[in-house]
Amino acid sequence: MMQKTCVKNAEQQIAWRNPLDIQATLDMKHENAEIPVTRDTLEAWQLARLQQVCTYAQKNSIFYAEKLRELSDVSFASGEAFSHLPRTTADDIREAPLNFLCTSQDDIARVVTLTTSGSTGKPKRLFFTQDELDETKAFYDHGMRCLAHSGDTVLALLPAPKPDSVGALLVDGLTALGASPVLHQNPDDVATSLALFKQHAPDCVVGTAAHVLALTKLWQKNSNRVSPVKSVLLCWDASSPAVRKYIESTWNCRVYTHWGMTETSLGGAVSCPFGRGMHLRETNIYVEITDPDTGLLVPDGERGEIVVTTLTRTGMPLIRYRTGDESHIITEQCPCGSPLRRLSPEIHRISLPINAPDWFKQITPNAIDELLLSVPSFLAQQAQLRVAPNILEVTVDMSTNSPQQLSSINELLCDLVSPLQTAPDILCLPGKNNGNISIGFAKRKISVK
């Protein structure tokens, strides 16, 4: 049964079903903190916020003044009515990011520049005020209460090159929670991850699925002790059910999932202890699941493109922003009782490289990881498809240099692709084989060359 959580002041008297409900109540400034937020009150609040966001953006943003010029009556009777507004794309941001600004540049505390791998086009530039960064810290504080408690040690495998980057914001949120964060900013160095793991015996581990899997595999090979880990949060990139189950069984822990992106101020949705989907950060972002072609809503339970509207950002609000991610809303009530909707953790990219073959969507980094879980020395892999002469090239990082196991991996991959039409040849290459991997902190994909 979920542990009861309390907050300061008036909210301390309530036993909350889900810690994220606390943040929702605080964000909505609910007049009676002892009455939990309901689905009806939340949806009414969201519609009012959507009207405010559109009015604010029309008035203060050059881009939205033009984009929403035909929207004279900013009033939405329903989410379906809102879904008829035009969508915003990543290319819109790349083309003229300053046109999205609604405040002076003096009010901007952080600028994030995102480049697309293999692209020679313009990067995306995203702007955040200090208040927006503080909201992300609050989300990490409340969201991590599902996994960790005051006094727990949390090993975070996340970069923190600046005070307001993802690792640093998580550390701030964990500190507010009363936990003790241990930050490892170079998670590709799995040997150091393992050394920190042994030194600090963490109650919780946070990182991408690939980095946590590599640490789990290396720990399994080098330790005969019982794992201290009670919970794991897989964030930033997609994860597969098989990888999540492997980590759970190896460490005898509970695995949680998180979805978010820079455009959502890094936080987006996180699972509760029941693990049946990820509860959305619904008082900060409004999420629609839409038909990628029309932009209109699809029924809950059906897969479609995730489209996001920011509800509290003042520096650079985004209205109906196309994420390029595909998922669905889970329709069954969560046992935790939270009114916050849940996003399925089975998230995939919609678009494929222009020259990718039809089968390309079936062979993903997660699919290859699942295939190689049983290989003892396997830590991580990176793949790329060479269209001419149709070769899937997979670089495999292993804990020991084993030509025999590399040959076995090659055979497994051949079996994986053999049923495919126009199946590629397989070329397995040895990685670093020294306790380091070459994944990097990015959302993994199979590149096409």
One Martini backbone bead per residue (centre of mass of N, CA, C, O) as a GRO file, in nm:
protein
  449
    1MET     BB    1   0.098   0.034   0.020
    2MET     BB    2   0.091   0.357   0.005
    3GLN     BB    3   0.262   0.598   0.132
    4LYS     BB    4   0.223   0.850   0.337
    5THR     BB    5   0.200   1.207   0.268
    6CYS     BB    6   0.338   1.523   0.364
    7VAL     BB    7   0.289   1.870   0.419
    8LYS     BB    8   0.299   2.176   0.485
    9ASN     BB    9   0.094   2.316   0.684
   10ALA     BB   10  -0.221   2.251   0.586
   11GLU     BB   11  -0.126   1.978   0.431
   12GLN     BB   12  -0.040   1.799   0.689
   13GLN     BB   13  -0.342   1.667   0.742
   14ILE     BB   14  -0.294   1.487   0.487
   15ALA     BB   15  -0.359   1.185   0.317
   16TRP     BB   16  -0.195   1.096   0.038
   17ARG     BB   17  -0.207   0.907  -0.253
   18ASN     BB   18  -0.030   1.122  -0.425
   19PRO     BB   19   0.226   1.343  -0.438
   20LEU     BB   20   0.124   1.497  -0.700
   21ASP     BB   21  -0.137   1.612  -0.570
   22ILE     BB   22  -0.003   1.833  -0.411
   23GLN     BB   23   0.092   2.007  -0.648
   24ALA     BB   24  -0.184   2.050  -0.775
   25THR     BB   25  -0.306   2.202  -0.535
   26LEU     BB   26  -0.097   2.430  -0.524
   27ASP     BB   27  -0.128   2.531  -0.819
   28MET     BB   28  -0.453   2.583  -0.785
   29LYS     BB   29  -0.526   2.706  -0.513
   30HIS     BB   30  -0.695   2.556  -0.323
   31GLU     BB   31  -0.932   2.659  -0.091
   32ASN     BB   32  -0.923   2.343   0.014
   33ALA     BB   33  -0.665   2.142   0.124
   34GLU     BB   34  -0.858   1.893   0.234
   35ILE     BB   35  -0.947   1.873  -0.071
   36PRO     BB   36  -0.920   1.685  -0.319
   37VAL     BB   37  -0.862   1.663  -0.632
   38THR     BB   38  -1.054   1.653  -0.917
   39ARG     BB   39  -1.128   1.599  -1.237
   40ASP     BB   40  -1.325   1.838  -1.273
   41THR     BB   41  -1.151   2.065  -1.145
   42LEU     BB   42  -0.907   2.025  -1.330
   43GLU     BB   43  -1.043   2.073  -1.608
   44ALA     BB   44  -1.148   2.357  -1.547
   45TRP     BB   45  -0.869   2.479  -1.490
   46GLN     BB   46  -0.742   2.418  -1.767
   47LEU     BB   47  -0.934   2.583  -1.944
   48ALA     BB   48  -0.867   2.853  -1.813
   49ARG     BB   49  -0.562   2.842  -1.876
   50LEU     BB   50  -0.579   2.824  -2.183
   51GLN     BB   51  -0.700   3.103  -2.214
   52GLN     BB   52  -0.469   3.260  -2.080
   53VAL     BB   53  -0.238   3.167  -2.262
   54CYS     BB   54  -0.349   3.272  -2.533
   55THR     BB   55  -0.378   3.567  -2.453
   56TYR     BB   56  -0.082   3.612  -2.370
   57ALA     BB   57   0.052   3.524  -2.641
   58GLN     BB   58  -0.091   3.721  -2.830
   59LYS     BB   59   0.023   3.982  -2.678
   60ASN     BB   60   0.360   3.887  -2.645
   61SER     BB   61   0.385   3.715  -2.917
   62ILE     BB   62   0.478   3.711  -3.237
   63PHE     BB   63   0.397   3.426  -3.320
   64TYR     BB   64   0.101   3.413  -3.183
   65ALA     BB   65  -0.019   3.660  -3.313
   66GLU     BB   66  -0.019   3.508  -3.590
   67LYS     BB   67  -0.120   3.214  -3.532
   68LEU     BB   68  -0.388   3.353  -3.359
   69ARG     BB   69  -0.546   3.574  -3.532
   70GLU     BB   70  -0.836   3.408  -3.560
   71LEU     BB   71  -0.855   3.433  -3.240
   72SER     BB   72  -1.103   3.617  -3.079
   73ASP     BB   73  -1.238   3.389  -2.888
   74VAL     BB   74  -1.100   3.303  -2.577
   75SER     BB   75  -1.291   3.008  -2.569
   76PHE     BB   76  -1.332   2.686  -2.398
   77ALA     BB   77  -1.559   2.420  -2.358
   78SER     BB   78  -1.324   2.220  -2.458
   79GLY     BB   79  -1.078   2.013  -2.569
   80GLU     BB   80  -1.190   1.986  -2.855
   81ALA     BB   81  -1.186   2.288  -2.922
   82PHE     BB   82  -0.879   2.329  -2.881
   83SER     BB   83  -0.787   2.113  -3.112
   84HIS     BB   84  -0.833   2.341  -3.354
   85LEU     BB   85  -0.576   2.447  -3.319
   86PRO     BB   86  -0.281   2.519  -3.409
   87ARG     BB   87   0.034   2.395  -3.448
   88THR     BB   88   0.351   2.340  -3.309
   89THR     BB   89   0.695   2.334  -3.410
   90ALA     BB   90   1.027   2.283  -3.422
   91ASP     BB   91   1.070   2.465  -3.673
   92ASP     BB   92   0.956   2.721  -3.551
   93ILE     BB   93   1.181   2.751  -3.340
   94ARG     BB   94   1.427   2.746  -3.527
   95GLU     BB   95   1.356   2.998  -3.701
   96ALA     BB   96   1.220   3.190  -3.432
   97PRO     BB   97   1.267   3.201  -3.104
   98LEU     BB   98   1.222   3.506  -3.021
   99ASN     BB   99   0.910   3.507  -3.111
  100PHE     BB  100   0.818   3.353  -2.835
  101LEU     BB  101   0.865   3.574  -2.656
  102CYS     BB  102   0.706   3.740  -2.349
  103THR     BB  103   0.976   3.858  -2.252
  104SER     BB  104   1.245   3.964  -2.141
  105GLN     BB  105   1.573   3.860  -2.156
  106ASP     BB  106   1.625   3.941  -1.851
  107ASP     BB  107   1.414   3.702  -1.749
  108ILE     BB  108   1.624   3.494  -1.838
  109ALA     BB  109   1.797   3.208  -1.693
  110ARG     BB  110   1.767   3.000  -1.947
  111VAL     BB  111   1.946   2.849  -2.227
  112VAL     BB  112   1.857   2.602  -2.472
  113THR     BB  113   2.049   2.401  -2.699
  114LEU     BB  114   1.925   2.206  -2.977
  115THR     BB  115   2.047   1.934  -3.154
  116THR     BB  116   2.043   1.737  -3.441
  117SER     BB  117   2.135   1.445  -3.536
  118GLY     BB  118   2.271   1.493  -3.856
  119SER     BB  119   2.214   1.800  -3.863
  120THR     BB  120   2.236   2.127  -4.047
  121GLY     BB  121   2.041   2.279  -3.903
  122LYS     BB  122   1.878   2.449  -3.690
  123PRO     BB  123   1.853   2.505  -3.375
  124LYS     BB  124   1.712   2.485  -3.068
  125ARG     BB  125   1.565   2.748  -2.862
  126LEU     BB  126   1.525   2.767  -2.506
  127PHE     BB  127   1.328   2.946  -2.257
  128PHE     BB  128   1.388   3.034  -1.900
  129THR     BB  129   1.275   3.099  -1.602
  130GLN     BB  130   1.307   3.080  -1.268
  131ASP     BB  131   1.020   2.982  -1.206
  132GLU     BB  132   1.039   2.732  -1.395
  133LEU     BB  133   1.274   2.594  -1.251
  134ASP     BB  134   1.125   2.573  -0.977
  135GLU     BB  135   0.900   2.384  -1.080
  136THR     BB  136   1.088   2.148  -1.140
  137LYS     BB  137   1.186   2.105  -0.854
  138ALA     BB  138   0.902   2.044  -0.742
  139PHE     BB  139   0.855   1.793  -0.913
  140TYR     BB  140   1.095   1.632  -0.807
  141ASP     BB  141   1.010   1.632  -0.518
  142HIS     BB  142   0.725   1.496  -0.553
  143GLY     BB  143   0.799   1.261  -0.747
  144MET     BB  144   1.023   1.128  -0.553
  145ARG     BB  145   0.818   1.036  -0.326
  146CYS     BB  146   0.755   0.763  -0.472
  147LEU     BB  147   1.072   0.652  -0.412
  148ALA     BB  148   1.158   0.853  -0.177
  149HIS     BB  149   1.309   0.952   0.136
  150SER     BB  150   1.402   1.073   0.407
  151GLY     BB  151   1.751   0.968   0.411
  152ASP     BB  152   1.799   0.882   0.142
  153THR     BB  153   1.993   0.738  -0.115
  154VAL     BB  154   2.081   0.894  -0.437
  155LEU     BB  155   2.169   0.774  -0.753
  156ALA     BB  156   2.277   0.997  -1.013
  157LEU     BB  157   2.285   0.949  -1.378
  158LEU     BB  158   2.372   1.278  -1.439
  159PRO     BB  159   2.407   1.566  -1.583
  160ALA     BB  160   2.581   1.896  -1.457
  161PRO     BB  161   2.709   2.165  -1.613
  162LYS     BB  162   2.476   2.325  -1.465
  163PRO     BB  163   2.274   2.452  -1.215
  164ASP     BB  164   2.002   2.410  -1.436
  165SER     BB  165   2.027   2.123  -1.489
  166VAL     BB  166   1.908   1.813  -1.453
  167GLY     BB  167   2.091   1.719  -1.217
  168ALA     BB  168   2.068   1.977  -1.041
  169LEU     BB  169   1.759   1.981  -1.009
  170LEU     BB  170   1.739   1.707  -0.871
  171VAL     BB  171   1.914   1.772  -0.629
  172ASP     BB  172   1.729   1.996  -0.523
  173GLY     BB  173   1.477   1.817  -0.487
  174LEU     BB  174   1.610   1.609  -0.292
  175THR     BB  175   1.689   1.811  -0.073
  176ALA     BB  176   1.397   1.901  -0.011
  177LEU     BB  177   1.318   1.603   0.077
  178GLY     BB  178   1.592   1.482   0.246
  179ALA     BB  179   1.788   1.366   0.063
  180SER     BB  180   2.092   1.191  -0.063
  181PRO     BB  181   2.281   1.296  -0.316
  182VAL     BB  182   2.451   1.118  -0.591
  183LEU     BB  183   2.656   1.250  -0.846
  184HIS     BB  184   2.692   1.124  -1.188
  185GLN     BB  185   2.809   1.289  -1.484
  186ASN     BB  186   2.942   1.002  -1.617
  187PRO     BB  187   2.763   0.725  -1.708
  188ASP     BB  188   2.968   0.587  -1.911
  189ASP     BB  189   3.119   0.535  -1.639
  190VAL     BB  190   3.054   0.238  -1.498
  191ALA     BB  191   3.280   0.189  -1.294
  192THR     BB  192   3.209   0.440  -1.121
  193SER     BB  193   2.920   0.367  -1.064
  194LEU     BB  194   2.997   0.112  -0.902
  195ALA     BB  195   3.171   0.250  -0.688
  196LEU     BB  196   2.940   0.430  -0.578
  197PHE     BB  197   2.751   0.203  -0.508
  198LYS     BB  198   2.939   0.063  -0.296
  199GLN     BB  199   2.986   0.317  -0.114
  200HIS     BB  200   2.657   0.416  -0.075
  201ALA     BB  201   2.416   0.231  -0.091
  202PRO     BB  202   2.156   0.279  -0.254
  203ASP     BB  203   1.803   0.319  -0.254
  204CYS     BB  204   1.841   0.489  -0.527
  205VAL     BB  205   1.808   0.503  -0.893
  206VAL     BB  206   1.907   0.736  -1.157
  207GLY     BB  207   1.829   0.696  -1.515
  208THR     BB  208   1.883   0.561  -1.787
  209ALA     BB  209   1.826   0.261  -1.917
  210ALA     BB  210   2.115   0.211  -2.026
  211HIS     BB  211   2.278   0.290  -1.767
  212VAL     BB  212   2.136   0.105  -1.563
  213LEU     BB  213   2.184  -0.158  -1.709
  214ALA     BB  214   2.493  -0.149  -1.706
  215LEU     BB  215   2.515  -0.145  -1.397
  216THR     BB  216   2.365  -0.408  -1.342
  217LYS     BB  217   2.553  -0.593  -1.502
  218LEU     BB  218   2.815  -0.522  -1.348
  219TRP     BB  219   2.715  -0.597  -1.067
  220GLN     BB  220   2.646  -0.896  -1.126
  221LYS     BB  221   2.953  -0.967  -1.195
  222ASN     BB  222   3.088  -0.808  -0.909
  223SER     BB  223   2.856  -0.933  -0.713
  224ASN     BB  224   2.739  -1.113  -0.393
  225ARG     BB  225   2.533  -0.913  -0.299
  226VAL     BB  226   2.283  -0.746  -0.170
  227SER     BB  227   2.075  -0.521  -0.272
  228PRO     BB  228   1.987  -0.183  -0.167
  229VAL     BB  229   1.770  -0.143  -0.371
  230LYS     BB  230   1.426  -0.012  -0.397
  231SER     BB  231   1.463   0.205  -0.641
  232VAL     BB  232   1.386   0.305  -0.988
  233LEU     BB  233   1.460   0.564  -1.234
  234LEU     BB  234   1.350   0.598  -1.563
  235CYS     BB  235   1.488   0.836  -1.788
  236TRP     BB  236   1.455   1.041  -2.091
  237ASP     BB  237   1.420   0.747  -2.201
  238ALA     BB  238   1.322   0.476  -2.332
  239SER     BB  239   1.161   0.166  -2.225
  240SER     BB  240   1.140  -0.172  -2.161
  241PRO     BB  241   0.988  -0.430  -2.008
  242ALA     BB  242   1.237  -0.619  -1.998
  243VAL     BB  243   1.434  -0.422  -1.862
  244ARG     BB  244   1.266  -0.363  -1.613
  245LYS     BB  245   1.250  -0.659  -1.516
  246TYR     BB  246   1.553  -0.708  -1.490
  247ILE     BB  247   1.612  -0.496  -1.272
  248GLU     BB  248   1.412  -0.596  -1.061
  249SER     BB  249   1.530  -0.889  -1.032
  250THR     BB  250   1.831  -0.819  -0.969
  251TRP     BB  251   1.754  -0.593  -0.723
  252ASN     BB  252   1.485  -0.615  -0.585
  253CYS     BB  253   1.286  -0.389  -0.718
  254ARG     BB  254   1.139  -0.081  -0.813
  255VAL     BB  255   1.021   0.040  -1.127
  256TYR     BB  256   1.032   0.355  -1.271
  257THR     BB  257   0.881   0.612  -1.481
  258HIS     BB  258   0.977   0.873  -1.723
  259TRP     BB  259   0.849   1.175  -1.881
  260GLY     BB  260   1.037   1.404  -2.092
  261MET     BB  261   1.133   1.745  -2.188
  262THR     BB  262   1.256   2.044  -2.249
  263GLU     BB  263   0.974   2.169  -2.335
  264THR     BB  264   0.868   2.063  -2.026
  265SER     BB  265   1.096   2.126  -1.820
  266LEU     BB  266   1.167   1.794  -1.806
  267GLY     BB  267   0.893   1.757  -1.697
  268GLY     BB  268   0.585   1.524  -1.713
  269ALA     BB  269   0.604   1.208  -1.604
  270VAL     BB  270   0.511   0.966  -1.337
  271SER     BB  271   0.523   0.695  -1.156
  272CYS     BB  272   0.382   0.491  -0.933
  273PRO     BB  273   0.389   0.213  -0.727
  274PHE     BB  274   0.189   0.057  -0.932
  275GLY     BB  275   0.294   0.082  -1.242
  276ARG     BB  276   0.033   0.215  -1.432
  277GLY     BB  277   0.180   0.444  -1.535
  278MET     BB  278   0.205   0.805  -1.599
  279HIS     BB  279   0.172   1.083  -1.424
  280LEU     BB  280   0.072   1.387  -1.496
  281ARG     BB  281   0.167   1.736  -1.518
  282GLU     BB  282  -0.133   1.904  -1.522
  283THR     BB  283  -0.042   2.205  -1.397
  284ASN     BB  284   0.185   2.250  -1.646
  285ILE     BB  285   0.058   2.041  -1.855
  286TYR     BB  286  -0.110   1.988  -2.169
  287VAL     BB  287  -0.234   1.677  -2.288
  288GLU     BB  288  -0.243   1.539  -2.617
  289ILE     BB  289  -0.399   1.291  -2.823
  290THR     BB  290  -0.320   1.262  -3.172
  291ASP     BB  291  -0.353   1.311  -3.495
  292PRO     BB  292  -0.087   1.364  -3.697
  293ASP     BB  293  -0.244   1.490  -3.943
  294THR     BB  294  -0.481   1.678  -3.791
  295GLY     BB  295  -0.464   1.723  -3.455
  296LEU     BB  296  -0.679   1.556  -3.343
  297LEU     BB  297  -0.845   1.383  -3.129
  298VAL     BB  298  -0.819   1.087  -2.957
  299PRO     BB  299  -0.914   0.839  -2.791
  300ASP     BB  300  -0.886   0.699  -2.514
  301GLY     BB  301  -0.637   0.435  -2.576
  302GLU     BB  302  -0.526   0.568  -2.822
  303ARG     BB  303  -0.288   0.616  -3.046
  304GLY     BB  304  -0.061   0.904  -3.055
  305GLU     BB  305   0.029   1.221  -3.056
  306ILE     BB  306   0.211   1.426  -2.854
  307VAL     BB  307   0.058   1.721  -2.723
  308VAL     BB  308   0.175   2.044  -2.595
  309THR     BB  309   0.080   2.265  -2.320
  310THR     BB  310   0.169   2.533  -2.147
  311LEU     BB  311   0.047   2.673  -1.821
  312THR     BB  312   0.310   2.853  -1.666
  313ARG     BB  313   0.460   2.991  -1.884
  314THR     BB  314   0.619   3.323  -1.958
  315GLY     BB  315   0.861   3.326  -2.156
  316MET     BB  316   0.793   3.031  -2.340
  317PRO     BB  317   0.527   2.948  -2.462
  318LEU     BB  318   0.337   2.650  -2.556
  319ILE     BB  319   0.113   2.566  -2.834
  320ARG     BB  320   0.062   2.279  -2.954
  321TYR     BB  321   0.314   2.083  -2.929
  322ARG     BB  322   0.508   1.877  -3.124
  323THR     BB  323   0.693   1.595  -3.017
  324GLY     BB  324   0.699   1.301  -3.186
  325ASP     BB  325   0.544   1.133  -2.985
  326GLU     BB  326   0.408   0.806  -2.898
  327SER     BB  327   0.087   0.733  -2.737
  328HIS     BB  328  -0.126   0.674  -2.440
  329ILE     BB  329  -0.415   0.672  -2.256
  330ILE     BB  330  -0.508   0.550  -1.956
  331THR     BB  331  -0.832   0.443  -1.852
  332GLU     BB  332  -0.783   0.319  -1.596
  333GLN     BB  333  -0.790   0.322  -1.272
  334CYS     BB  334  -0.583   0.403  -1.031
  335PRO     BB  335  -0.513   0.268  -0.722
  336CYS     BB  336  -0.420   0.553  -0.595
  337GLY     BB  337  -0.658   0.777  -0.694
  338SER     BB  338  -0.564   0.970  -0.891
  339PRO     BB  339  -0.666   1.230  -1.123
  340LEU     BB  340  -0.425   1.184  -1.287
  341ARG     BB  341  -0.325   1.119  -1.573
  342ARG     BB  342  -0.204   0.847  -1.790
  343LEU     BB  343   0.093   0.748  -1.940
  344SER     BB  344   0.234   0.549  -2.147
  345PRO     BB  345   0.559   0.396  -2.158
  346GLU     BB  346   0.499   0.332  -2.464
  347ILE     BB  347   0.735   0.509  -2.638
  348HIS     BB  348   0.747   0.661  -2.968
  349ARG     BB  349   0.857   0.744  -3.262
  350ILE     BB  350   0.720   0.852  -3.562
  351SER     BB  351   0.953   0.926  -3.720
  352LEU     BB  352   1.160   0.864  -4.003
  353PRO     BB  353   1.397   0.828  -4.193
  354ILE     BB  354   1.390   0.879  -4.523
  355ASN     BB  355   1.590   0.607  -4.593
  356ALA     BB  356   1.418   0.407  -4.449
  357PRO     BB  357   1.296   0.116  -4.404
  358ASP     BB  358   1.004  -0.043  -4.319
  359TRP     BB  359   1.144  -0.215  -4.067
  360PHE     BB  360   1.281   0.000  -3.877
  361LYS     BB  361   1.068   0.019  -3.637
  362GLN     BB  362   1.135  -0.277  -3.516
  363ILE     BB  363   1.441  -0.179  -3.489
  364THR     BB  364   1.550  -0.109  -3.174
  365PRO     BB  365   1.729  -0.044  -2.903
  366ASN     BB  366   1.538  -0.207  -2.717
  367ALA     BB  367   1.532  -0.470  -2.884
  368ILE     BB  368   1.836  -0.526  -2.857
  369ASP     BB  369   1.857  -0.531  -2.552
  370GLU     BB  370   1.666  -0.769  -2.505
  371LEU     BB  371   1.835  -0.977  -2.667
  372LEU     BB  372   2.114  -0.922  -2.472
  373LEU     BB  373   2.057  -0.986  -2.167
  374SER     BB  374   2.182  -1.293  -2.158
  375VAL     BB  375   2.457  -1.166  -2.189
  376PRO     BB  376   2.690  -1.139  -1.951
  377SER     BB  377   2.890  -0.897  -2.087
  378PHE     BB  378   2.668  -0.710  -2.143
  379LEU     BB  379   2.597  -0.347  -2.153
  380ALA     BB  380   2.602  -0.212  -2.454
  381GLN     BB  381   2.457  -0.027  -2.748
  382GLN     BB  382   2.519   0.065  -3.097
  383ALA     BB  383   2.335   0.165  -3.394
  384GLN     BB  384   2.365   0.135  -3.761
  385LEU     BB  385   2.251   0.211  -4.089
  386ARG     BB  386   2.366   0.092  -4.401
  387VAL     BB  387   2.219   0.122  -4.697
  388ALA     BB  388   2.513   0.121  -4.840
  389PRO     BB  389   2.511  -0.229  -4.807
  390ASN     BB  390   2.295  -0.326  -4.599
  391ILE     BB  391   2.398  -0.254  -4.278
  392LEU     BB  392   2.402  -0.362  -3.941
  393GLU     BB  393   2.575  -0.172  -3.706
  394VAL     BB  394   2.717  -0.308  -3.397
  395THR     BB  395   2.815  -0.170  -3.095
  396VAL     BB  396   2.979  -0.351  -2.825
  397ASP     BB  397   2.962  -0.335  -2.482
  398MET     BB  398   3.189  -0.495  -2.248
  399SER     BB  399   3.330  -0.630  -1.958
  400THR     BB  400   3.462  -0.834  -2.165
  401ASN     BB  401   3.691  -0.967  -2.390
  402SER     BB  402   3.472  -1.161  -2.617
  403PRO     BB  403   3.462  -1.318  -2.910
  404GLN     BB  404   3.247  -1.531  -2.851
  405GLN     BB  405   3.019  -1.335  -2.760
  406LEU     BB  406   3.020  -1.166  -3.016
  407SER     BB  407   2.933  -1.400  -3.196
  408SER     BB  408   2.663  -1.452  -3.050
  409ILE     BB  409   2.544  -1.174  -3.107
  410ASN     BB  410   2.546  -1.197  -3.411
  411GLU     BB  411   2.344  -1.436  -3.421
  412LEU     BB  412   2.107  -1.298  -3.282
  413LEU     BB  413   2.077  -1.070  -3.494
  414CYS     BB  414   2.025  -1.250  -3.737
  415ASP     BB  415   1.761  -1.369  -3.623
  416LEU     BB  416   1.607  -1.100  -3.596
  417VAL     BB  417   1.628  -1.012  -3.922
  418SER     BB  418   1.555  -1.259  -4.111
  419PRO     BB  419   1.229  -1.204  -4.145
  420LEU     BB  420   1.294  -0.970  -4.308
  421GLN     BB  421   1.258  -0.762  -4.549
  422THR     BB  422   1.548  -0.681  -4.658
  423ALA     BB  423   1.769  -0.787  -4.489
  424PRO     BB  424   2.036  -0.723  -4.310
  425ASP     BB  425   2.343  -0.719  -4.241
  426ILE     BB  426   2.582  -0.817  -3.989
  427LEU     BB  427   2.790  -0.596  -3.773
  428CYS     BB  428   3.014  -0.664  -3.516
  429LEU     BB  429   3.152  -0.444  -3.269
  430PRO     BB  430   3.381  -0.355  -3.052
  431GLY     BB  431   3.417  -0.185  -2.784
  432LYS     BB  432   3.582  -0.085  -2.502
  433ASN     BB  433   3.603  -0.301  -2.264
  434ASN     BB  434   3.650  -0.091  -1.969
  435GLY     BB  435   3.377   0.025  -1.822
  436ASN     BB  436   3.290   0.165  -2.085
  437ILE     BB  437   3.067   0.365  -2.274
  438SER     BB  438   2.901   0.504  -2.597
  439ILE     BB  439   2.620   0.664  -2.563
  440GLY     BB  440   2.538   0.891  -2.398
  441PHE     BB  441   2.326   1.182  -2.337
  442ALA     BB  442   2.066   1.040  -2.514
  443LYS     BB  443   1.836   0.967  -2.738
  444ARG     BB  444   1.802   0.676  -2.875
  445LYS     BB  445   1.912   0.577  -3.206
  446ILE     BB  446   1.904   0.464  -3.535
  447SER     BB  447   2.111   0.536  -3.765
  448VAL     BB  448   2.136   0.674  -4.103
  449LYS     BB  449   2.382   0.614  -4.395
   0.00000   0.00000   0.00000
